[in-house]
Amino acid sequence: MLVGRGRERADMDRVLAGIRAGESRAVLVRGEPGVGKTALLDYLADQAAACQVVRAAGVESEMELAFAGLHQLCGPLLGLRERLPGPHRDALDAAFGLRGESSPDRFFVGLATLGLLSEAADERPLVCIVDDAQWLDEASAQALAFVARRLSMEAVALVFASRDERDSGATHELVLKGLSDEDSRSLLRASIRVPLDARVRDRIVSESRGNPLALLELPRGLEAAELGGDGLAGTAPPLTGRIEGSFLLRFKSLPPAERQQLLLAAAEPLGDATLLRLAADRLGIALDAVRPGAAVELCEFGSRVRFRHPLVRSAIYRAASAEERRVVHRALADVTDPAVDPDRRAWHRAQAATGDDEDVAAELERSADRAKGRGGFAAAAAFLERAADLSPQPAPRAGRALAAAQAKLRAGAPEAALTLLARAEAGPLDELQQARALLLRAQVSFAAGGVVGSDDAAALLLNAAKRFEPLDIHLARETYLDALCAVLFSGPAAGSLRQADVARAALDATRSPEPPRAAGLLLEGLTTQILSGFTAAVPLLRRALIAFDSDDLSQVEGLSWGWLASQVGAAIWEHDLQHAVATRHVQMAREAGALVVLPLPLLQLAGIWLRQGDRAAVAGAHEEIIAAHEATGSKPAPYLALVKAAYQGSEAEFLSIFEESSSQSQARGNAQLGVHWAFAIFYNALGRHHDALAAAQRAYEDPQPIDNSAWMLHELIEAAALSGRPDAGAAAMRQLSERAQASGTDWALGVEARSRALLSGDDSREALHREAIDRLGGPGTRIEHARAYLIYGEWLARMRRTRAAREALGTAHEMFVGMGVEGFANRAADALQKTGVAVARDRSSPTDGLTPREAQIARLAASGLSNQEIGGRLFLSPRTVEYHLHKVFSKLSISSRRQLAAALPET
């Protein structure tokens, strides 16, 4: 019976009504121990008639076992995994130890879990209950948070109960507080069968603060006389301690054999009655010894063993002596099958160890490897830390502590990683391990700093790279590349360490006779550009791009530096190579399920499609970037939205996005340059060339080798020429010309010709404008091509060549409208009107009535992808995709996928 809780029960009823209507719900029930969270979850399960119900509960001692909680929840549904796509099924199998292969990424497991729950809900609405979520292992918690964020129309309810605030991904939170005084008295009357003095009753109500478990437990330790009026005198200890004390009083009243049986159950989190009977036999405990424990309501022994409350388990376990705990863990280790559950056996053996034990430490190390293979870096760190504790020799102890520190960082715990790193550095470490320790300290500095680079991190990376040089030249080159990135992208945060310092330090590594891999080639090209100039670097950078587009590229290099290689492609005006590298990087990230990495290459592809004027592809990439960030609980940087808005020319939208991006820009070094570049585009689109010049000059003051500075040059030149200050663009023109000639691509030479036409005398302008139009007509430069027509048409109008001006401006206007580039389209329309041509401004699109997600799903469906493939791309279930498609069909007045291509002309 739930006393009170009318509002909370109504909330649970609404959850059930939602999933019965085909919608999903994700709810976090939060409150202190004993406040009634489990009772409310039981109510939900009891009311879920005609629904499937699956349950799991976090267990404190299970927090070190990756995916233990998720396996509990999904175990009853695993028969449906055959319906999942192969990669998702393989990821789930690997996470649950059903096959030996490593899982590609923990987010892939999340996507597979979403698919599994969706498949189950196709049969009947599904209620997933997760109690004590504060004790879920990290891998399970992350996977379930992923699922909670992506639930939409799957008829799935995912309800967590937790003692504390956490990022569960839930969209609704229900904070469970204590009962009112009136409800507290009602509960006391229903639970206490002897006369209760009013003063004692009020004292219990006051001290329990409405906590239902406290209301039930506090009177248990009182004699009848105390209940009648003499009870609860003196100062009360903390509430949780008093509740545990009540449980312990009953526990300590049991005979030794019964106490040992309950301690055994407390140490075995699975509640496996068969396993417990086997362990009890090892300890010589009779099977009927469990009955008195059940009789005093501490725990129930049936097909599974279940404690009345998690506080019972923790109270019993903590009250035992170290030797008593070791005895039961040893018994559990002896009866745990090493083939079926090697990791749990290793953990029990570790808890049973009385001192140094290399055999157990080695077994824990093997468990750590398996945990890392399943994406359980927190579990791997715990195994390795305990392995270090048990290592009898100093060298293996230090090596395991270092490995534990690396796993802690991968698990997102930089402070814990530093503590373990200090243990490792106490040594002894060999030369390679010392270098890895330096590298780890630099990586922790990055993680803790919250910025792309910092002086400390860059210096530490540089020192680590120097240590790696005589030991592993490839690792040295990769670390130098990381150090260079730390300085390049940190701006003022880099302090006294400059690009040239890192480049000079890396010279010996780049000249090593060992043939460089892709990362080494990229390092060589960038150091050459910094030390010897752009012209000398272009052939080396082009060679690096070819390596990043090779089938020989390793996944580690591709995922780590593919985004950087793609950005280099733009800096040297290599459209085809940049597109190939970015496409390969996106494919690698998708295949690996690397959602943290995926937004970077998608951002590169979006920039390429923006240049091509493919607004449908840009919108699709933008939606996928947002989806990836939502799936990982992070927030996307708004730079793509800012540049898109700059081309659109809507001042209100642009400034709104700028306000959102400004704080991130200040924190992220050269990201501020990108903001200035966006402002230069925005003002040039509006024809406010004085403002565009000021924005471009701010970025021009601090150019970087691999940012948008090359493109900033032609924005500056256009703004300077059209604002009547051609002298302000002279230096930029010299730099642009040098870079364009070194690149030699039509894209580079076309931009150079267009820019030179703006600054040259009238005699040469016609030929330069024509050259720019001819060179920029290739793939990947449609916006630049249209701008070449626009600038040519504006010049023709100034020369009073009206007919030719109308033709050029009309071409520019038509191209801009087709690409959805409203800002420059309006500039072209204004110029056309000055020549006497009226221009229609109504440019509505069939997708205007669709939400961004609906438009993205419609485009993907029109391209031929199935619902399952679309769901995999956008981290949605096929059922949610189908729901959105039905809405698209209704809004576009069509009835099938075959009609989408005609209804969406921009595809």
Solvent accessible surface area in square Angstrom, and as a share of the most:
residue,aa,sasa,rsa
1,M,190,0.85
2,L,36,0.18
3,V,23,0.13
4,G,22,0.21
5,R,24,0.09
6,G,44,0.42
7,R,146,0.53
8,E,13,0.06
9,R,79,0.29
10,A,37,0.29
11,D,32,0.16
12,M,0,0.00
13,D,62,0.32
14,R,141,0.52
15,V,8,0.05
16,L,3,0.01
17,A,59,0.46
18,G,6,0.05
19,I,1,0.01
20,R,116,0.42
21,A,78,0.60
22,G,17,0.17
23,E,63,0.28
24,S,14,0.09
25,R,67,0.24
26,A,3,0.02
27,V,9,0.05
28,L,5,0.03
29,V,0,0.00
30,R,50,0.18
31,G,9,0.08
32,E,65,0.29
33,P,24,0.15
34,G,7,0.07
35,V,1,0.00
36,G,15,0.15
37,K,13,0.06
38,T,40,0.23
39,A,41,0.31
40,L,1,0.01
41,L,0,0.00
42,D,47,0.24
43,Y,41,0.16
44,L,0,0.00
45,A,23,0.18
46,D,113,0.59
47,Q,80,0.35
48,A,7,0.05
49,A,71,0.55
50,A,83,0.64
51,C,11,0.07
52,Q,26,0.11
53,V,54,0.31
54,V,8,0.05
55,R,83,0.30
56,A,6,0.05
57,A,35,0.27
58,G,6,0.05
59,V,16,0.09
60,E,82,0.37
61,S,48,0.31
62,E,8,0.04
63,M,68,0.30
64,E,50,0.22
65,L,13,0.06
66,A,10,0.07
67,F,2,0.01
68,A,14,0.11
69,G,4,0.04
70,L,0,0.00
71,H,70,0.31
72,Q,68,0.30
73,L,0,0.00
74,C,0,0.00
75,G,33,0.31
76,P,97,0.61
77,L,10,0.05
78,L,22,0.11
79,G,69,0.67
80,L,28,0.14
81,R,54,0.20
82,E,114,0.51
83,R,115,0.42
84,L,9,0.04
85,P,36,0.23
86,G,27,0.26
87,P,78,0.49
88,H,23,0.10
89,R,59,0.21
90,D,54,0.28
91,A,0,0.00
92,L,0,0.00
93,D,5,0.03
94,A,3,0.02
95,A,2,0.02
96,F,17,0.07
97,G,51,0.49
98,L,83,0.41
99,R,88,0.32
100,G,84,0.81
101,E,105,0.47
102,S,79,0.51
103,S,13,0.08
104,P,62,0.39
105,D,35,0.18
106,R,26,0.09
107,F,16,0.07
108,F,22,0.09
109,V,0,0.00
110,G,0,0.00
111,L,12,0.06
112,A,0,0.00
113,T,0,0.00
114,L,2,0.01
115,G,11,0.10
116,L,0,0.00
117,L,1,0.00
118,S,6,0.04
119,E,32,0.14
120,A,0,0.00
121,A,4,0.03
122,D,84,0.44
123,E,99,0.44
124,R,117,0.43
125,P,33,0.21
126,L,0,0.00
127,V,0,0.00
128,C,0,0.00
129,I,0,0.00
130,V,0,0.00
131,D,14,0.08
132,D,10,0.05
133,A,1,0.01
134,Q,18,0.08
135,W,33,0.12
136,L,12,0.06
137,D,5,0.02
138,E,55,0.25
139,A,3,0.02
140,S,0,0.00
141,A,29,0.22
142,Q,58,0.26
143,A,3,0.02
144,L,0,0.00
145,A,5,0.04
146,F,0,0.00
147,V,0,0.00
148,A,2,0.01
149,R,60,0.22
150,R,6,0.02
151,L,25,0.12
152,S,35,0.23
153,M,38,0.17
154,E,0,0.00
155,A,3,0.02
156,V,0,0.00
157,A,0,0.00
158,L,0,0.00
159,V,0,0.00
160,F,5,0.02
161,A,0,0.00
162,S,0,0.00
163,R,62,0.23
164,D,63,0.33
165,E,128,0.58
166,R,80,0.29
167,D,103,0.53
168,S,10,0.06
169,G,13,0.12
170,A,28,0.22
171,T,99,0.58
172,H,105,0.47
173,E,88,0.39
174,L,12,0.06
175,V,53,0.30
176,L,4,0.02
177,K,143,0.61
178,G,33,0.32
179,L,17,0.08
180,S,63,0.41
181,D,83,0.43
182,E,127,0.57
183,D,40,0.21
184,S,0,0.00
185,R,70,0.26
186,S,35,0.23
187,L,20,0.10
188,L,0,0.00
189,R,149,0.54
190,A,40,0.31
191,S,47,0.30
192,I,29,0.15
193,R,206,0.75
194,V,68,0.39
195,P,119,0.75
196,L,45,0.22
197,D,35,0.18
198,A,53,0.41
199,R,171,0.62
200,V,5,0.03
201,R,64,0.23
202,D,60,0.31
203,R,88,0.32
204,I,0,0.00
205,V,7,0.04
206,S,75,0.48
207,E,31,0.14
208,S,0,0.00
209,R,147,0.54
210,G,4,0.03
211,N,0,0.00
212,P,22,0.14
213,L,15,0.07
214,A,0,0.00
215,L,0,0.00
216,L,55,0.27
217,E,0,0.00
218,L,13,0.07
219,P,9,0.06
220,R,108,0.39
221,G,46,0.44
222,L,32,0.16
223,E,121,0.54
224,A,76,0.59
225,A,70,0.55
226,E,52,0.23
227,L,13,0.07
228,G,46,0.44
229,G,18,0.17
230,D,111,0.57
231,G,13,0.13
232,L,19,0.09
233,A,93,0.72
234,G,56,0.54
235,T,137,0.80
236,A,40,0.31
237,P,78,0.49
238,P,107,0.67
239,L,14,0.07
240,T,55,0.32
241,G,38,0.37
242,R,44,0.16
243,I,1,0.01
244,E,22,0.10
245,G,29,0.28
246,S,11,0.07
247,F,1,0.00
248,L,36,0.18
249,L,115,0.57
250,R,33,0.12
251,F,16,0.07
252,K,126,0.53
253,S,85,0.55
254,L,12,0.06
255,P,67,0.42
256,P,95,0.60
257,A,48,0.37
258,E,20,0.09
259,R,75,0.28
260,Q,54,0.24
261,Q,5,0.02
262,L,2,0.01
263,L,8,0.04
264,L,0,0.00
265,A,1,0.01
266,A,3,0.03
267,A,2,0.02
268,E,0,0.00
269,P,16,0.10
270,L,58,0.29
271,G,5,0.05
272,D,45,0.23
273,A,6,0.05
274,T,89,0.52
275,L,23,0.12
276,L,4,0.02
277,R,111,0.41
278,L,87,0.43
279,A,0,0.00
280,A,1,0.01
281,D,91,0.47
282,R,154,0.56
283,L,45,0.22
284,G,69,0.66
285,I,10,0.05
286,A,63,0.49
287,L,97,0.48
288,D,91,0.47
289,A,12,0.09
290,V,27,0.16
291,R,169,0.62
292,P,48,0.30
293,G,1,0.01
294,A,41,0.32
295,A,81,0.63
296,V,46,0.26
297,E,87,0.39
298,L,0,0.00
299,C,2,0.01
300,E,118,0.53
301,F,49,0.20
302,G,38,0.36
303,S,106,0.69
304,R,140,0.51
305,V,11,0.07
306,R,136,0.50
307,F,17,0.07
308,R,84,0.31
309,H,27,0.12
310,P,30,0.19
311,L,4,0.02
312,V,0,0.00
313,R,42,0.15
314,S,12,0.08
315,A,3,0.02
316,I,0,0.00
317,Y,54,0.20
318,R,141,0.52
319,A,49,0.38
320,A,13,0.10
321,S,56,0.36
322,A,51,0.39
323,E,87,0.39
324,E,89,0.40
325,R,64,0.23
326,R,61,0.22
327,V,41,0.24
328,V,0,0.00
329,H,8,0.04
330,R,98,0.36
331,A,5,0.04
332,L,0,0.00
333,A,4,0.03
334,D,74,0.38
335,V,28,0.16
336,T,7,0.04
337,D,69,0.36
338,P,78,0.49
339,A,89,0.69
340,V,122,0.70
341,D,35,0.18
342,P,36,0.22
343,D,11,0.06
344,R,23,0.08
345,R,61,0.22
346,A,0,0.00
347,W,39,0.14
348,H,4,0.02
349,R,57,0.21
350,A,0,0.00
351,Q,57,0.25
352,A,8,0.06
353,A,16,0.13
354,T,105,0.61
355,G,40,0.39
356,D,91,0.47
357,D,48,0.25
358,E,72,0.32
359,D,81,0.42
360,V,4,0.03
361,A,0,0.00
362,A,26,0.20
363,E,14,0.06
364,L,0,0.00
365,E,60,0.27
366,R,125,0.46
367,S,0,0.00
368,A,0,0.00
369,D,85,0.44
370,R,86,0.31
371,A,0,0.00
372,K,73,0.31
373,G,17,0.16
374,R,32,0.12
375,G,7,0.07
376,G,1,0.01
377,F,25,0.10
378,A,24,0.19
379,A,3,0.03
380,A,0,0.00
381,A,0,0.00
382,A,13,0.10
383,F,1,0.00
384,L,4,0.02
385,E,60,0.27
386,R,57,0.21
387,A,0,0.00
388,A,0,0.00
389,D,65,0.34
390,L,6,0.03
391,S,0,0.00
392,P,48,0.30
393,Q,106,0.47
394,P,62,0.39
395,A,52,0.41
396,P,49,0.31
397,R,84,0.31
398,A,4,0.03
399,G,16,0.16
400,R,17,0.06
401,A,1,0.01
402,L,7,0.03
403,A,27,0.21
404,A,0,0.00
405,A,0,0.00
406,Q,60,0.27
407,A,4,0.03
408,K,44,0.19
409,L,31,0.15
410,R,159,0.58
411,A,17,0.13
412,G,61,0.58
413,A,33,0.26
414,P,32,0.20
415,E,142,0.64
416,A,37,0.28
417,A,0,0.00
418,L,64,0.32
419,T,91,0.53
420,L,6,0.03
421,L,0,0.00
422,A,58,0.45
423,R,88,0.32
424,A,0,0.00
425,E,78,0.35
426,A,90,0.70
427,G,21,0.20
428,P,77,0.49
429,L,21,0.11
430,D,83,0.43
431,E,94,0.42
432,L,62,0.31
433,Q,50,0.22
434,Q,63,0.28
435,A,0,0.00
436,R,86,0.31
437,A,4,0.03
438,L,39,0.19
439,L,22,0.11
440,L,3,0.01
441,R,73,0.27
442,A,0,0.00
443,Q,70,0.31
444,V,3,0.02
445,S,26,0.17
446,F,52,0.22
447,A,56,0.44
448,A,72,0.55
449,G,44,0.43
450,G,60,0.57
451,V,43,0.25
452,V,56,0.32
453,G,1,0.01
454,S,24,0.16
455,D,48,0.25
456,D,98,0.51
457,A,0,0.00
458,A,0,0.00
459,A,38,0.30
460,L,37,0.19
461,L,2,0.01
462,L,15,0.07
463,N,68,0.35
464,A,0,0.00
465,A,0,0.00
466,K,100,0.42
467,R,80,0.29
468,F,0,0.00
469,E,45,0.20
470,P,111,0.70
471,L,73,0.36
472,D,50,0.26
473,I,30,0.15
474,H,28,0.12
475,L,30,0.15
476,A,0,0.00
477,R,3,0.01
478,E,25,0.11
479,T,2,0.01
480,Y,0,0.00
481,L,0,0.00
482,D,45,0.23
483,A,0,0.00
484,L,0,0.00
485,C,16,0.09
486,A,2,0.01
487,V,10,0.06
488,L,2,0.01
489,F,19,0.08
490,S,2,0.01
491,G,21,0.20
492,P,128,0.81
493,A,46,0.35
494,A,5,0.04
495,G,50,0.48
496,S,93,0.60
497,L,26,0.13
498,R,167,0.61
499,Q,43,0.19
500,A,30,0.23
501,D,46,0.24
502,V,0,0.00
503,A,0,0.00
504,R,134,0.49
505,A,26,0.20
506,A,0,0.00
507,L,46,0.23
508,D,99,0.51
509,A,0,0.00
510,T,19,0.11
511,R,171,0.62
512,S,29,0.19
513,P,137,0.86
514,E,77,0.34
515,P,97,0.61
516,P,40,0.25
517,R,125,0.46
518,A,8,0.06
519,A,1,0.00
520,G,4,0.04
521,L,14,0.07
522,L,0,0.00
523,L,0,0.00
524,E,41,0.18
525,G,0,0.00
526,L,0,0.00
527,T,2,0.01
528,T,27,0.16
529,Q,15,0.07
530,I,38,0.19
531,L,63,0.31
532,S,77,0.50
533,G,29,0.27
534,F,11,0.05
535,T,79,0.46
536,A,49,0.38
537,A,0,0.00
538,V,2,0.01
539,P,82,0.52
540,L,43,0.21
541,L,1,0.01
542,R,65,0.24
543,R,124,0.45
544,A,0,0.00
545,L,0,0.00
546,I,102,0.52
547,A,23,0.17
548,F,1,0.00
549,D,46,0.24
550,S,35,0.23
551,D,125,0.65
552,D,136,0.70
553,L,19,0.10
554,S,51,0.33
555,Q,96,0.43
556,V,102,0.59
557,E,9,0.04
558,G,1,0.01
559,L,31,0.15
560,S,47,0.30
561,W,16,0.06
562,G,2,0.02
563,W,45,0.16
564,L,0,0.00
565,A,0,0.00
566,S,0,0.00
567,Q,34,0.15
568,V,0,0.00
569,G,0,0.00
570,A,9,0.07
571,A,5,0.04
572,I,0,0.00
573,W,1,0.00
574,E,24,0.11
575,H,21,0.09
576,D,99,0.51
577,L,32,0.16
578,Q,5,0.02
579,H,59,0.26
580,A,30,0.23
581,V,2,0.01
582,A,0,0.00
583,T,58,0.34
584,R,58,0.21
585,H,4,0.02
586,V,4,0.02
587,Q,98,0.44
588,M,26,0.12
589,A,0,0.00
590,R,71,0.26
591,E,107,0.48
592,A,7,0.05
593,G,1,0.01
594,A,11,0.08
595,L,8,0.04
596,V,107,0.61
597,V,35,0.20
598,L,2,0.01
599,P,14,0.09
600,L,78,0.39
601,P,0,0.00
602,L,2,0.01
603,L,62,0.31
604,Q,26,0.12
605,L,9,0.04
606,A,0,0.00
607,G,27,0.26
608,I,0,0.00
609,W,56,0.20
610,L,25,0.12
611,R,18,0.07
612,Q,40,0.18
613,G,9,0.08
614,D,55,0.28
615,R,91,0.33
616,A,9,0.07
617,A,24,0.18
618,V,3,0.02
619,A,30,0.23
620,G,9,0.08
621,A,4,0.03
622,H,41,0.18
623,E,13,0.06
624,E,4,0.02
625,I,10,0.05
626,I,52,0.26
627,A,0,0.00
628,A,0,0.00
629,H,30,0.14
630,E,69,0.31
631,A,0,0.00
632,T,31,0.18
633,G,43,0.42
634,S,58,0.37
635,K,140,0.59
636,P,35,0.22
637,A,43,0.33
638,P,10,0.06
639,Y,44,0.17
640,L,12,0.06
641,A,20,0.15
642,L,1,0.01
643,V,16,0.09
644,K,51,0.22
645,A,1,0.01
646,A,0,0.00
647,Y,16,0.06
648,Q,56,0.25
649,G,14,0.13
650,S,46,0.30
651,E,78,0.35
652,A,84,0.65
653,E,83,0.37
654,F,0,0.00
655,L,69,0.34
656,S,72,0.46
657,I,26,0.13
658,F,48,0.20
659,E,120,0.54
660,E,83,0.37
661,S,0,0.00
662,S,28,0.18
663,S,76,0.49
664,Q,42,0.19
665,S,1,0.01
666,Q,143,0.64
667,A,50,0.39
668,R,96,0.35
669,G,13,0.12
670,N,19,0.10
671,A,19,0.15
672,Q,55,0.24
673,L,23,0.12
674,G,21,0.20
675,V,1,0.01
676,H,28,0.12
677,W,25,0.09
678,A,0,0.00
679,F,23,0.10
680,A,0,0.00
681,I,0,0.00
682,F,1,0.00
683,Y,30,0.11
684,N,0,0.00
685,A,0,0.00
686,L,65,0.32
687,G,34,0.33
688,R,94,0.34
689,H,25,0.11
690,H,123,0.55
691,D,54,0.28
692,A,0,0.00
693,L,6,0.03
694,A,43,0.33
695,A,0,0.00
696,A,0,0.00
697,Q,60,0.27
698,R,114,0.42
699,A,5,0.04
700,Y,51,0.19
701,E,138,0.62
702,D,71,0.37
703,P,61,0.38
704,Q,12,0.05
705,P,13,0.08
706,I,1,0.01
707,D,13,0.07
708,N,42,0.21
709,S,13,0.09
710,A,1,0.01
711,W,32,0.11
712,M,5,0.02
713,L,6,0.03
714,H,8,0.03
715,E,2,0.01
716,L,1,0.01
717,I,0,0.00
718,E,2,0.01
719,A,0,0.00
720,A,0,0.00
721,A,19,0.15
722,L,43,0.21
723,S,16,0.10
724,G,59,0.56
725,R,108,0.39
726,P,69,0.43
727,D,105,0.55
728,A,25,0.19
729,G,0,0.00
730,A,42,0.33
731,A,40,0.31
732,A,1,0.01
733,M,13,0.06
734,R,162,0.59
735,Q,67,0.30
736,L,0,0.00
737,S,19,0.12
738,E,91,0.41
739,R,30,0.11
740,A,0,0.00
741,Q,110,0.49
742,A,25,0.19
743,S,7,0.05
744,G,43,0.42
745,T,28,0.16
746,D,79,0.41
747,W,15,0.05
748,A,0,0.00
749,L,27,0.14
750,G,0,0.00
751,V,1,0.00
752,E,13,0.06
753,A,4,0.03
754,R,3,0.01
755,S,1,0.01
756,R,85,0.31
757,A,0,0.00
758,L,12,0.06
759,L,45,0.22
760,S,24,0.16
761,G,52,0.50
762,D,79,0.41
763,D,149,0.77
764,S,49,0.32
765,R,45,0.16
766,E,51,0.23
767,A,68,0.53
768,L,27,0.14
769,H,3,0.01
770,R,127,0.46
771,E,63,0.28
772,A,1,0.00
773,I,12,0.06
774,D,112,0.58
775,R,79,0.29
776,L,0,0.00
777,G,46,0.45
778,G,34,0.32
779,P,100,0.63
780,G,2,0.02
781,T,5,0.03
782,R,97,0.35
783,I,3,0.01
784,E,14,0.06
785,H,31,0.14
786,A,0,0.00
787,R,1,0.00
788,A,1,0.01
789,Y,49,0.18
790,L,1,0.00
791,I,1,0.01
792,Y,6,0.02
793,G,0,0.00
794,E,25,0.11
795,W,9,0.03
796,L,1,0.01
797,A,36,0.28
798,R,120,0.44
799,M,75,0.34
800,R,212,0.77
801,R,102,0.37
802,T,55,0.32
803,R,211,0.77
804,A,34,0.27
805,A,0,0.00
806,R,100,0.36
807,E,128,0.57
808,A,6,0.05
809,L,0,0.00
810,G,27,0.25
811,T,45,0.26
812,A,0,0.00
813,H,24,0.11
814,E,128,0.57
815,M,29,0.13
816,F,0,0.00
817,V,40,0.23
818,G,47,0.45
819,M,4,0.02
820,G,3,0.03
821,V,6,0.03
822,E,46,0.21
823,G,1,0.01
824,F,0,0.00
825,A,0,0.00
826,N,53,0.27
827,R,16,0.06
828,A,0,0.00
829,A,0,0.00
830,D,67,0.35
831,A,13,0.10
832,L,10,0.05
833,Q,85,0.38
834,K,177,0.75
835,T,16,0.09
836,G,63,0.60
837,V,50,0.29
838,A,98,0.76
839,V,21,0.12
840,A,84,0.65
841,R,102,0.37
842,D,123,0.64
843,R,56,0.20
844,S,88,0.57
845,S,19,0.12
846,P,62,0.39
847,T,16,0.10
848,D,98,0.51
849,G,57,0.54
850,L,16,0.08
851,T,62,0.36
852,P,102,0.64
853,R,54,0.20
854,E,2,0.01
855,A,6,0.05
856,Q,5,0.02
857,I,0,0.00
858,A,0,0.00
859,R,33,0.12
860,L,19,0.10
861,A,6,0.05
862,A,28,0.22
863,S,84,0.54
864,G,63,0.61
865,L,41,0.20
866,S,50,0.32
867,N,34,0.18
868,Q,78,0.34
869,E,95,0.42
870,I,0,0.00
871,G,1,0.01
872,G,25,0.24
873,R,63,0.23
874,L,1,0.00
875,F,7,0.03
876,L,5,0.03
877,S,1,0.01
878,P,42,0.27
879,R,70,0.26
880,T,0,0.00
881,V,0,0.00
882,E,81,0.36
883,Y,80,0.31
884,H,26,0.11
885,L,6,0.03
886,H,113,0.50
887,K,76,0.32
888,V,0,0.00
889,F,28,0.12
890,S,86,0.56
891,K,94,0.40
892,L,29,0.15
893,S,103,0.66
894,I,29,0.15
895,S,93,0.60
896,S,28,0.18
897,R,84,0.31
898,R,212,0.77
899,Q,75,0.33
900,L,0,0.00
901,A,59,0.46
902,A,92,0.72
903,A,21,0.17
904,L,0,0.00
905,P,94,0.59
906,E,39,0.17
907,T,81,0.47
